[in-house]
């Protein structure tokens, strides 16, 4: 099985956590030392990109959430050849 773009998304709890902290995507990018455009790709509703393991780990450590990335219930499976 290959997981494609759009099969996963940032856990909505992360968005709520950002609101509670008073952070926008720019501030999150500053806090984890990456470019704002990269963070905006993670929160893209149509075609989200999964953060690298390093960034997902940083988000988990900062937020306290183990499940930073969640998989879409409507995952499209593709057979590996």
Secondary structure, 3 states (H helix, E strand, C coil): CCCCCCCEEECHHHHHHHHHHCCCHHHHHHHHCCCHHHHHHHCCCCCCCCCCHHHHHHHHHHHCCCCCEEECCCCCCCCCC
